[in-house]
């Protein structure tokens, strides 16, 4: 099957549907959405049409710019509950899998994910909304965390608190690293 004939994945469809829905509700053009997110109008259009799957970093920019949770783009009402337990793989980030453990809940103001980085992958993220924190627990491997321009290493069963309202990053330092992230949004 050629790339032009390839069907969008369930995650790509979910991202596209959610972004269209947010833009429609808020009356946002692609131009305005591009200004808010820092993602080009062309890329946003490709994502909405299912022609391109965003990287995790791009999806964070979109979620941050539109002031919504990351997990809201990953949930898909048409996906059966049993299939939601499967790791979400991002086509443009083959060394990253992400599994939503608890989607965003407005009552608690948090969402929770299990991530796995492989092959010494380094993942950078732009700043999230002001006051957002990430509570990280390393399950397996060694995780490098970039905060305040410096890398710190955390081993299995260690934790850290990351101020995610600034540029930050994660790095697999062992070949495969699994960790849990609880993202807390300020009220």
C-alpha positions in Angstrom: 0.0 0.0 0.0 1.4 3.4 -0.9 1.5 6.2 1.6 -1.2 8.1 -0.4 -3.5 5.1 -0.1 -2.7 4.4 3.6 -5.6 4.8 6.0 -5.2 7.1 9.0 -4.6 5.3 12.3 -7.2 5.4 15.0 -5.0 7.9 16.9 -4.6 10.1 13.9 -8.4 10.1 13.4 -9.0 10.9 17.0 -6.5 13.8 16.9 -8.1 15.1 13.7 -11.7 14.9 15.0 -10.8 16.6 18.3 -8.9 19.4 16.7 -11.8 20.1 14.2 -14.3 20.0 17.1 -12.3 22.5 19.2 -11.8 24.8 16.2 -15.5 24.7 15.3 -16.7 25.3 18.9 -14.3 28.2 19.4 -14.8 29.7 15.9 -11.1 29.4 15.1 -9.6 29.5 11.6 -6.6 27.5 10.7 -4.6 30.8 10.6 -5.7 31.7 14.2 -5.0 28.1 15.4 -1.5 28.3 13.9 -0.9 31.6 15.7 -2.1 30.1 19.0 -0.1 26.8 18.7 3.0 27.7 16.8 2.3 24.9 14.4 2.1 25.9 10.7 -1.3 26.3 9.0 -0.2 23.7 6.4 0.7 21.1 9.1 -2.6 21.7 11.0 -4.5 21.2 7.7 -2.7 17.9 7.0 -3.3 16.7 10.6 -7.1 17.5 10.3 -7.3 15.8 6.9 -5.5 12.7 8.3 -2.7 13.2 5.8 -0.1 13.6 8.6 0.3 12.2 12.1 1.8 14.7 14.5 4.8 14.0 16.7 4.2 14.0 20.4 6.0 17.4 20.6 3.7 18.8 17.9 0.6 17.5 19.7 1.8 19.1 22.9 2.1 22.4 21.1 -1.5 22.0 19.8 -2.9 21.0 23.2 -1.0 23.9 24.9 -2.0 26.5 22.3 -5.7 25.4 22.5 -5.5 25.2 26.3 -6.8 21.7 26.5 -5.5 18.4 27.9 -3.1 16.1 25.9 -5.3 13.1 26.6 -8.3 14.7 25.0 -6.6 14.2 21.7 -5.9 10.5 22.4 -9.4 9.4 23.4 -11.7 8.3 20.7 -15.4 7.5 21.4 -15.5 5.2 18.4 -12.7 3.0 19.8 -14.0 0.1 21.9 -13.0 0.3 25.5 -10.9 -2.9 25.3 -8.8 -1.5 22.5 -8.0 1.7 24.4 -5.7 -0.4 26.5 -3.3 -0.7 23.6 -0.2 1.5 23.6 -0.7 4.6 21.3 2.2 4.6 18.8 3.0 7.8 17.0 4.1 7.2 13.4 6.6 10.0 13.5 7.9 9.0 16.9 8.7 5.2 16.5 10.7 5.2 19.8 7.9 6.5 21.9 4.7 4.8 23.1 2.2 6.4 25.3 -0.7 4.7 27.2 -3.4 6.8 28.8 -4.0 5.4 32.3 -6.4 8.2 33.4 -7.7 10.7 30.9 -8.0 14.3 32.0 -10.8 14.9 34.6 -11.9 18.5 35.2 -12.8 17.6 38.8 -9.3 16.5 39.7 -7.4 18.6 37.1 -5.0 15.8 36.2 -4.3 13.1 33.6 -2.0 10.1 33.9 0.1 8.3 31.3 2.6 5.5 31.0 5.4 6.2 28.5 8.1 4.1 27.1 11.2 5.5 25.3 13.5 3.1 23.4 16.8 3.2 21.6 18.2 6.1 23.7 15.5 8.4 22.3 15.4 12.0 23.5 12.0 13.8 23.5 11.8 17.5 23.9 8.6 19.5 24.8 7.8 23.1 24.6 6.4 24.8 27.7 2.8 23.9 28.7 0.3 26.3 30.2 1.5 28.3 33.2 1.4 26.3 36.4 1.4 22.8 34.8 3.4 20.3 36.7 4.4 16.7 35.8 4.9 14.1 38.6 7.2 11.4 37.1 7.8 7.9 38.5 10.4 5.7 36.7 9.2 2.1 36.4 12.1 0.5 34.5 15.4 1.8 33.0 17.0 5.2 33.6 15.3 8.4 32.6 17.1 11.6 31.9 14.9 14.7 32.6 15.7 18.1 31.2 14.6 21.0 33.5 16.0 24.5 33.9 18.5 23.7 31.1 20.1 20.8 33.0 19.7 17.0 32.6 19.2 14.9 35.8 19.0 11.1 35.8 16.4 9.1 37.6 16.6 5.3 38.1 13.8 2.7 38.4 11.6 3.5 41.5 12.8 7.1 41.7 10.5 10.2 41.2 10.8 13.8 40.3 8.6 16.8 40.0 8.9 18.7 36.7 7.7 22.3 36.2 6.3 21.8 32.7 5.4 25.4 32.1 9.0 25.8 30.7 10.8 23.9 27.9 11.7 20.4 29.1 12.6 16.9 27.9 13.0 13.2 28.6 15.8 10.9 27.5 16.1 7.1 27.6 19.5 6.4 29.1 19.4 2.6 29.1 17.9 1.4 25.7 14.4 1.2 27.1 12.8 3.2 29.8 9.2 3.1 31.1 7.8 5.8 33.3 4.5 7.2 34.6 3.7 10.9 34.3 0.8 12.5 36.2 0.2 15.9 34.6 -1.5 18.4 36.9 -3.2 21.5 35.5 -3.8 24.6 37.7 -7.3 25.6 38.4 
